[in-house]
């Protein structure tokens, strides 16, 4: 099994996430373990399979971020890697602000 390597430094952060499978519209609520400009790692009791296309909604510090993504890996322990595939400009600014704050913590 090939897993994708992070393209950017990941920062440890705990935030609430709603992942929605774009095909079935099934949703799960999870928490982030870490976050980067290109994706995140989440902890879930139930996970989507590798390759699933998802809508990612992250709530952190009274702001929310939305992107489209894909599950890059899913482990039996409930850890999933999500790579962001499309981010609107306003959401990109929110993500960049969060990353900048995490860099200085």
Secondary structure, DSSP 8 states (H G I E B T S, - for coil): ------SS--EE---EEEEEETTT--EEEEEEEEE-SSEEEEE-SS---TT-EEEEEEEETTEEEEEEEEEEEE-TTSEEEEEEEE--HHHHHHHHHHHHHHHT-
